[in-house]
Amino acid sequence: MEQIELGDVTVTRVEEYYGSVELSPGDFFPDSTEHDWESNRNWLAPDFWDPETDMCLSAIQTWVLRSEGRTILVDTGVGNHKERPYATVWSRRDTGFLDNLARAGVRPEDVDLVINTHLHIDHVGWNTRLEGRTWVPTFPNATYLMPRRDFDFWNPANGHESVLGRGNQNVFEDSVAPVHEAGLTHLWDGTYQIDANLRLDLTPGHTPGSSALTLASGSDRALFVGDLIHTPLQIVAPHTNTCFCEDPAEARATRHKLLGRASDDNALLFPAHLGGHGAAEVVRNGSTFAIKDWAGFSRIN
């Protein structure tokens, strides 16, 4: 497993899935145009878009951080054996994610913190695993950091309506509630300082409780931005939302703000789902942004 060092923190990429998410650019990113994709084809293909099938390509991955002696997971993907009737691409999967995690030197019992940047279907799946007929916490010694606003929004008891319709069905029940009932969650709001190197901040728009993790260690900076960026097209065209954004106007404003921070602070940008090299350095380009360089990870293929 490859890792990079950012100050006193190491970052390792652990893959669960890479490939089509069965959505075309027009369906996934309704704000985008065919021209947006074609004019950037030379670098969007083949890592982020397959022009032959006209399908978007995404990675489901977990970032493993080691900071101040603790092992921290940023997002936990889709998970195995989950019933997802309205998101069939993620239903009843059976992947070797835990084996990949082991190859990164991490056993489930070694994990100290789990960060769910938000509570969508593809960010909380490995919070739990199936033991017999019961969903139990995968990481029994960890504290699971969840944004309170997302916890309240996705709790079926609260009756909130979502742009996903039933797309997140069963997720709270099988991937959120079991760890909360086990007393392992910490629900936070506003800002949460993890340690001297890491801080969580609310970055709403994609979901009410979407959050970003800031890494600042020595002279190095990084931003783990969850789903505020799904494709690098959103770096050069930050007005572009996904079809899954709960508050489109807020998502655009938050994305532009975070891209500005990444540029001004020379912070490496870690979106949740980028294939290719996984992360990028960005710079301002007039009122938008451009990719300066890619991270030092090998390309997923």
C-alpha positions as CSV (number, residue, x, y, z in Angstrom):
1,M,0.0,0.0,0.0
2,E,1.3,3.5,-1.0
3,Q,1.3,6.3,1.5
4,I,2.4,9.9,1.5
5,E,3.6,12.0,4.4
6,L,2.1,15.4,5.2
7,G,4.0,16.8,8.1
8,D,3.7,14.4,11.0
9,V,0.7,12.6,9.4
10,T,0.7,9.7,7.0
11,V,-2.1,9.2,4.4
12,T,-2.8,5.8,2.9
13,R,-5.3,5.1,0.2
14,V,-7.4,1.9,0.6
15,E,-9.7,1.0,-2.3
16,E,-13.0,-0.7,-2.2
17,Y,-14.3,-0.2,-5.8
18,Y,-13.4,1.6,-8.9
19,G,-15.5,1.8,-12.1
20,S,-18.9,2.9,-13.4
21,V,-21.5,4.2,-11.1
22,E,-24.1,3.7,-13.8
23,L,-24.7,7.4,-14.4
24,S,-23.9,9.5,-17.4
25,P,-22.4,12.9,-17.0
26,G,-25.7,14.5,-17.9
27,D,-27.5,12.5,-15.2
28,F,-24.9,12.7,-12.5
29,F,-24.0,16.4,-13.1
30,P,-27.1,18.1,-14.5
31,D,-25.4,21.5,-14.4
32,S,-22.8,20.4,-16.8
33,T,-22.9,20.4,-20.6
34,E,-21.6,18.1,-23.3
35,H,-19.1,20.8,-24.2
36,D,-17.8,20.8,-20.6
37,W,-16.9,17.1,-20.9
38,E,-15.7,17.1,-24.5
39,S,-13.5,20.2,-24.1
40,N,-11.8,18.5,-21.1
41,R,-11.8,15.0,-22.6
42,N,-8.0,14.8,-22.8
43,W,-7.6,14.6,-19.0
44,L,-11.1,13.5,-17.8
45,A,-10.7,10.3,-19.8
46,P,-9.9,7.6,-19.0
47,D,-9.7,8.0,-15.2
48,F,-13.0,9.9,-14.5
49,W,-15.1,9.4,-17.6
50,D,-15.5,6.7,-20.2
51,P,-16.5,8.5,-23.5
52,E,-17.2,5.2,-25.2
53,T,-20.0,4.3,-22.8
54,D,-20.6,7.9,-21.7
55,M,-20.5,6.8,-18.1
56,C,-18.8,8.5,-15.1
57,L,-16.1,6.6,-13.3
58,S,-15.7,6.8,-9.5
59,A,-13.6,5.3,-6.8
60,I,-15.0,4.1,-3.5
61,Q,-12.1,4.4,-1.1
62,T,-11.1,5.1,2.5
63,W,-8.2,7.4,3.5
64,V,-6.3,6.0,6.4
65,L,-4.6,8.7,8.5
66,R,-2.0,8.1,11.2
67,S,-1.7,11.1,13.5
68,E,-0.4,11.5,17.0
69,G,-0.3,7.7,17.5
70,R,-3.9,7.1,16.4
71,T,-5.3,5.3,13.3
72,I,-8.1,7.3,11.7
73,L,-10.4,6.3,8.8
74,V,-12.0,9.0,6.6
75,D,-15.2,7.5,5.2
76,T,-16.1,3.8,5.1
77,G,-17.5,3.2,1.6
78,V,-20.4,1.0,0.7
79,G,-19.9,-2.2,2.8
80,N,-20.8,-5.8,2.1
81,H,-24.2,-7.6,2.1
82,K,-26.2,-4.4,2.4
83,E,-29.8,-4.3,1.0
84,R,-30.0,-1.2,-1.3
85,P,-33.2,-1.6,-3.4
86,Y,-33.0,1.9,-4.8
87,A,-29.2,2.0,-5.4
88,T,-28.6,-1.4,-7.0
89,V,-25.0,-0.7,-8.0
90,W,-24.2,-0.8,-4.2
91,S,-26.6,-3.6,-3.2
92,R,-25.4,-6.9,-1.7
93,R,-21.8,-6.3,-2.6
94,D,-19.0,-8.7,-1.5
95,T,-15.6,-7.0,-1.7
96,G,-12.3,-7.6,-0.1
97,F,-12.1,-4.2,1.5
98,L,-11.1,-5.5,4.9
99,D,-8.3,-7.5,3.2
100,N,-7.2,-4.3,1.5
101,L,-7.3,-2.5,4.9
102,A,-5.1,-5.3,6.3
103,R,-2.6,-4.9,3.6
104,A,-2.3,-1.3,4.7
105,G,-1.4,-2.6,8.2
106,V,-4.8,-1.9,9.8
107,R,-7.0,-4.5,11.6
108,P,-10.5,-3.5,12.5
109,E,-9.6,-3.5,16.2
110,D,-6.7,-1.1,15.5
111,V,-8.9,1.8,14.4
112,D,-9.2,4.6,16.9
113,L,-11.4,7.1,15.0
114,V,-13.8,6.8,12.1
115,I,-14.8,10.0,10.3
116,N,-18.0,10.0,8.3
117,T,-17.8,13.2,6.3
118,H,-21.6,12.8,5.7
119,L,-24.1,10.0,6.0
120,H,-24.7,9.0,2.4
121,I,-24.9,5.4,1.3
122,D,-21.3,5.2,0.0
123,H,-19.6,6.8,3.0
124,V,-20.8,4.7,6.0
125,G,-21.2,1.2,4.7
126,W,-18.2,-0.4,6.5
127,N,-19.3,1.2,9.7
128,T,-20.9,-2.1,10.3
129,R,-20.6,-5.7,9.3
130,L,-23.0,-8.6,9.4
131,E,-22.6,-11.1,12.2
132,G,-25.2,-13.8,11.8
133,R,-28.3,-11.7,11.2
134,T,-27.1,-8.7,13.2
135,W,-25.3,-5.6,12.1
136,V,-22.4,-4.9,14.5
137,P,-19.7,-2.2,14.5
138,T,-16.8,-3.2,12.2
139,F,-14.4,-1.1,14.3
140,P,-15.2,-2.0,17.9
141,N,-12.6,0.2,19.6
142,A,-13.3,3.3,17.5
143,T,-15.2,6.5,18.1
144,Y,-17.3,7.3,15.1
145,L,-17.4,11.0,14.4
146,M,-20.7,11.9,12.7
147,P,-22.1,15.4,11.9
148,R,-25.1,15.9,14.1
149,R,-27.0,17.7,11.4
150,D,-26.7,14.7,9.1
151,F,-27.6,12.3,11.9
152,D,-30.8,14.2,12.5
153,F,-31.5,14.6,8.7
154,W,-31.2,11.0,7.8
155,N,-32.9,9.6,10.9
156,P,-36.1,8.2,9.5
157,A,-37.9,9.1,12.7
158,N,-37.6,12.7,11.8
159,G,-39.4,12.4,8.4
160,H,-37.1,14.6,6.3
161,E,-37.5,14.5,2.6
162,S,-34.4,14.2,0.4
163,V,-33.5,14.8,-3.2
164,L,-32.4,11.1,-3.2
165,G,-36.0,10.0,-2.6
166,R,-35.5,6.5,-1.3
167,G,-31.9,6.3,-2.5
168,N,-30.5,6.2,1.0
169,Q,-33.1,3.6,2.2
170,N,-31.8,1.2,5.0
171,V,-28.6,3.1,5.4
172,F,-29.4,4.7,8.8
173,E,-30.8,1.4,10.1
174,D,-27.9,-0.8,9.1
175,S,-24.9,1.5,9.1
176,V,-25.6,4.3,11.5
177,A,-28.0,3.2,14.2
178,P,-26.0,0.1,15.3
179,V,-22.9,2.1,16.1
180,H,-24.9,4.8,17.9
181,E,-26.7,2.2,19.9
182,A,-23.4,0.6,20.8
183,G,-22.3,3.9,22.3
184,L,-19.5,4.5,19.8
185,T,-20.7,7.7,18.1
186,H,-19.7,11.3,18.8
187,L,-22.2,13.7,17.2
188,W,-20.5,17.1,16.6
189,D,-21.6,20.4,15.2
190,G,-19.8,23.5,13.9
191,T,-16.1,22.7,14.4
192,Y,-14.4,19.7,16.0
193,Q,-10.7,19.7,16.8
194,I,-9.4,16.1,16.6
195,D,-5.8,16.7,17.5
196,A,-3.0,19.3,16.8
197,N,-3.0,18.2,13.1
198,L,-6.6,17.6,12.2
199,R,-9.9,19.6,12.4
200,L,-13.4,19.0,11.2
201,D,-15.6,21.8,9.9
202,L,-19.2,21.8,8.6
203,T,-19.3,22.5,4.9
204,P,-23.0,22.1,4.1
205,G,-24.8,22.0,0.8
206,H,-24.3,18.5,-0.5
207,T,-26.1,17.4,2.7
208,P,-27.0,19.5,5.7
209,G,-24.1,18.1,7.7
210,S,-21.4,17.6,5.1
211,S,-18.0,18.3,6.5
212,A,-14.4,18.7,5.5
213,L,-11.3,17.6,7.3
214,T,-8.4,20.1,7.5
215,L,-4.9,18.7,7.9
216,A,-2.3,21.2,9.0
217,S,1.1,19.8,10.1
218,G,4.4,21.6,9.8
219,S,4.3,23.4,6.5
220,D,2.0,20.9,4.8
221,R,-1.8,21.4,4.3
222,A,-4.6,19.1,3.0
223,L,-8.3,19.2,2.7
224,F,-10.5,16.1,2.7
225,V,-13.7,17.4,1.2
226,G,-16.0,14.4,0.9
227,D,-18.5,14.8,-1.9
228,L,-18.2,18.5,-2.5
229,I,-16.0,17.3,-5.4
230,H,-17.2,14.2,-7.2
231,T,-15.2,14.8,-10.4
232,P,-12.3,17.1,-11.2
233,L,-14.5,18.8,-13.7
234,Q,-16.0,20.5,-10.6
235,I,-12.6,22.1,-10.0
236,V,-12.5,23.9,-13.3
237,A,-16.2,24.4,-13.3
238,P,-17.1,24.8,-9.6
239,H,-20.7,25.8,-10.3
240,T,-21.4,22.2,-11.3
241,N,-23.4,20.3,-8.8
242,T,-24.3,16.6,-8.6
243,C,-27.9,15.4,-8.8
244,F,-27.5,14.4,-5.1
245,C,-26.9,17.9,-3.6
246,E,-29.6,18.8,-1.1
247,D,-29.1,22.5,-1.3
248,P,-27.6,23.3,-4.7
249,A,-27.0,27.0,-4.1
250,E,-25.2,26.3,-0.8
251,A,-23.2,23.5,-2.3
252,R,-21.9,25.8,-5.0
253,A,-21.0,28.5,-2.5
254,T,-19.3,26.0,-0.2
255,R,-17.4,24.4,-3.1
256,H,-16.0,27.7,-4.3
257,K,-15.0,28.7,-0.8
258,L,-13.1,25.4,-0.2
259,L,-11.4,25.5,-3.5
260,G,-10.3,29.0,-2.7
261,R,-8.9,27.7,0.6
262,A,-7.1,24.9,-1.0
263,S,-5.5,27.2,-3.6
264,D,-4.6,30.0,-1.1
265,D,-3.1,27.5,1.5
266,N,-1.4,25.3,-1.1
267,A,-3.4,22.4,0.4
268,L,-3.6,19.1,-1.3
269,L,-7.3,18.4,-2.2
270,F,-8.6,14.9,-1.3
271,P,-12.2,14.4,-2.7
272,A,-13.8,11.2,-1.7
273,H,-14.3,9.5,-5.1
274,L,-11.5,10.5,-7.4
275,G,-9.9,7.7,-9.3
276,G,-6.6,8.4,-11.1
277,H,-4.1,9.8,-8.6
278,G,-6.9,10.5,-6.0
279,A,-5.9,14.0,-5.0
280,A,-4.8,17.2,-6.6
281,E,-3.1,20.6,-6.0
282,V,-5.3,23.4,-7.3
283,V,-4.7,27.1,-8.2
284,R,-6.9,30.0,-8.9
285,N,-7.7,30.6,-12.6
286,G,-9.6,33.8,-12.8
287,S,-13.0,33.2,-11.2
288,T,-12.6,29.4,-11.3
289,F,-9.7,27.0,-10.6
290,A,-7.3,24.8,-12.3
291,I,-5.3,21.6,-11.5
292,K,-1.7,22.4,-10.8
293,D,-0.5,18.8,-10.2
294,W,-1.7,15.4,-9.0
295,A,-0.9,13.6,-5.8
296,G,1.9,11.1,-5.5
297,F,-0.4,8.0,-5.5
298,S,-0.3,5.6,-8.5
299,R,-3.4,5.7,-10.7
300,I,-6.2,3.3,-9.9
301,N,-7.0,1.3,-13.0
